[in-house]
Amino acid sequence: MNWRALTGRRKLGRSEVSSRTTELCGALTLAAVLVGWQLFVPPIVGLADQGDFLRVLGPLGYAPVPRGPEHKYSYLTRKYVKDASYREPPWDQISSEMIPARIAISLNNLFGDPKTFDLTIFGFTHAVIFLIALARLLYVTRGLVLYRVVWVLILLVLTDVGYVAYWNSLYTEAASCLWFLLLLAESIDLCNNERVSIWPIVRWTAFAVLLIMAKVQYAPLCVPLAAYGMVLAWRAVEPQTRYAGGGGNNSYLPCGGGELLFAAAGAQTNAAL
């Protein structure tokens, strides 16, 4: 069964729009409660550092307290303090996780002590971006015939601890999930519309690049995403939209290739140490 048959797209009446908007707000509120309860109500949910936090902490100039291996691998560490010496440049990684990380540090500097931060400030930042992505995903699926079933399944999966625990962490998987959800929402929106305009193309391209840049393992995604971007550009009617789609395609390969080269250089440096 094709997507258009499943969506049953038609122009919704004013009462239907109002009803579904109310339901969407209710679903989003429920998700916020479930996520907030897991992230911020003691005992909080999060992940212990398995050695990858350094990739984000180092460029930010912070270090965990305490630093013992039992705390690093076995327990969630909440407190981090300013310590530029903790950085190890060979372990630095280009990642779009630095966007929510920088936002979290800025919020901490604005409302807290710049010399230290609690891990839950990252949880808060990740959770807000997640709720934005979830709202967008629910919005673009509101035209489905069985939209309530789809929404329940989305909430059941995405508010599970298996995903939520990553919000209270410094793993780049958090960024991977966030950018993927936003990319998925934009992809569904493009599938729902016969005409492709410039701003959906711009948003789709931006989230595709952010997903590619989340982890070096995602660099090969530049190839299929570039191919799909060509399809989107071909579907466009306006010349400026085709140029935007073409420009997006030109950005995927350098992003993926650059991340692979950066990772290879880091691996060579580590091998030499």
Sequence and secondary structure as in RCSB ss.txt:
>XXXX:A:sequence
MNWRALTGRRKLGRSEVSSRTTELCGALTLAAVLVGWQLFVPPIVGLADQGDFLRVLGPLGYAPVPRGPEHKYSY
LTRKYVKDASYREPPWDQISSEMIPARIAISLNNLFGDPKTFDLTIFGFTHAVIFLIALARLLYVTRGLVLYRVV
WVLILLVLTDVGYVAYWNSLYTEAASCLWFLLLLAESIDLCNNERVSIWPIVRWTAFAVLLIMAKVQYAPLCVPL
AAYGMVLAWRAVEPQTRYAGGGGNNSYLPCGGGELLFAAAGAQTNAAL
>XXXX:A:secstr
  HHHHHT     HHHHHHHHHHHHHHHHHHHHHHHHHHHSSS       S THHHHHHHTEEESS  HHHHHHS
   EEEE GGG  GGG    TTHHHHHHHHHHHHHHS TTEEETHHHHHHHHHHHHHHHHHHHHHTTTSTTHHHH
HHHHHHHHTSHHHHGGGGS  THHHHHHHHHHHHHHHHHHHT SS  HHHHHHHHHHHHHHHTT GGGGGGHHHH
HHHHHHHHHH  SHHHHHHHHHHHHHHHHHHHHHHHHHHHHHHHHHH 
